[in-house]
Amino acid sequence: MDYANIPVIPPPPGVQSNFVDPPTLKTSLIAVNAIFLPLMLIAVTIRLYVRSHIVKTLGWDDLTCIIAALGSVVHSILMLYDIHVGYGTHLWDIRIIALTAADLQKIDALAILYPIIIFFVKLSIALLVIRLFGIHKRTRYLAYFGIVFCFLFYTAYMGTQIGTAVLCNSASSGSIALCANGDILTIISGVINVVTDFYLLALPIPAVMGLKLRRGQRAGLLVVFLAGFVACCVSFARLVFASVRLHSPDVVYNAALVTELTSVELNIGIITMSMSSMPQFFTKSRICKRSSYSSLGKLFSSRSRSRSNKSLESGESKASSEPSFEQNRPPPRGDNFIDTQDANQSHAFAGEKLNDSDDGSRDGILKTVNYNVSMAPEPGHFNHERDGEV
């Protein structure tokens, strides 16, 4: 028998196996991770910046957020790596000799990693609720109850996934109870996962309703709850999709479809719990932007003032070094011009003439003499009109 041309499972009626260039979910898997993983990393970076540089306080919710973000990155790396071993490909398009037990265990590693990551996502959300609304005793106790319940459930769920990866990849695994009841465990875990998502989303609502908030703050909280609601809807869609394809033998292809929703659920959950730091970040960004613009304006204005001062100084130095045109030009002559020296002599002559007393004594030149000159006098004549004395 030529096992090189035998698929893992027979194809559906009317479908032929394609071992050369089979249709896969490679493009969609890459696209989902390329979109949501960078958004998640940006949100976490903003959160850590606000908590460490603006608030200057890091809490346990920040630490668990970092662990969840790192887990999501590892989950994406494993998902993209598993594409090379047939992840996202129909089993009838994979040769039976190409899919080994080791490859199946690599694919099962995603299922083991999921409960760890989703637990830290929900743990971080619960700790965030305690930090923000811990003053409310009821909210605090409900958050602690959610933490304990999620820890117990996801620990047990991770144990079942490890057991499935170890025991359920052989031909005789159908006789093992864990492998035979794997579908039931999938439905139960999906239902509990959705219930805990909505539980954590509704946890801070009573405390929030009692707050007196401005319109902008209410809008911000609405966005946060909307993002959390989207994450819950994705979790519910993941449950529905897994339930519909529960009995399909094409497990590798179906697992890849579910993993796409898993990646969206994890990243949106991490983004949601990081959105509480966004208002402080954007407020700080506006302040920095205004101060930057102000600094640039001052810089350019100081440069322009220095340039204008330099130009004025250079102009003054140039003016002082060059002789003035008014000082060097010869006095104009004409018919209506009275020479300054002649006018002074006329002042003295008029003062002496006006102050001659009858006894021939002279008191000196008057302090002020008002006169009108209508035109330059003929040579040897000077028309003088006295208006008064002071």
VENUR-V846349 format. One line per field, one symbol per residue. ss: DSSP state (H for helix, E for strand, - for the rest). psi: psi as a letter, one per 40 degrees, with the letter a starting at -180 (. if undefined). burial: b if it has 16 or more other C-alpha atoms within 10 Angstrom, else e. A space follows every 10 residues. Layout:
ss: ???
psi: ???
burial: ???
//
This chain:
ss: --HHH-E--- ---------- ---E-HHHHH HHHHHHHHHH HHHHHHHHHH HHHH-----H HHHHHHHHHH HHHHHHHHHH HHHHH---E- HHH-E----- HHHHHHHHHH HHHHHHHHHH HHHHHHHHHH HHH---HHHH HHHHHHHHHH HHHHHHHHHH HHHHHHH--- --HHH-HHHH -HHHHHHHHH HHHHHHHHHH HHH-HHHHH- ----HHHHHH HHHHHHHHHH HHHHHHHHHH HHHH------ HHHHHHHHHH HHHHHHHHHH HHHHHHHHHH HHHHHHHHHH HHHHHHHHHH HHHHHHHHHH HHHHHHHHHH H---HHHH-- ---------H HHHHHHHHHH HHHH-E---- -E------E- ---------- --------E-
psi: hgeeehidii iihehiihed gihifddddd dddddddddd dddddddddd dddddfhhad dddddddddd dddddddddd dedeeeheii deehidedhi dddddddedd dddddddddd dddddddddd ddfedhdddd dddddddddd dddddddddd dddddddffi deedehdddd fddddddddd dddddddddd dededdddde ihiidddddd dddddddddd dddddddddd ddddfdeheg dddddddddd dddddddddd ddeeeeeddd dddddddddd dddddddddd dddddddddd dddddddddd diiidddeii hiiadfhhid dddddddddd ddddehidee iheahidhhh ihhdiiiihe ihhhhhdii.
burial: eeeeebbbbe beeeeebbee eeebbbeebe eebeebbebb bebbebbbeb beeeeeeeee bbebbbbbbe bbbebbebbe ebbebbbbbb bbbbbbeeee eebbbbbbbb bbbbbbbbbb bbbbbbbbbb eebbeeeebb ebbeebbeeb bebbeebbeb bbebbeebbe eeeeeeebbe eeeebbbebb bebbebbbeb bebbeebeee eeeeeeeeeb eeebbebbbb bbbbbbbbbb ebeeebeeeb bbbbbbbbbb bbbbbbbbbb bbbbbbbeeb beeeeeeeee eeeeeeeeee eeeeeeeeee eeeeeeeeee eeeeeeeeee eeeeeeebee eeeeeebeeb bbebeeeeee eeeebeeebe eeeeeeeeee eeeeeeeeee
//
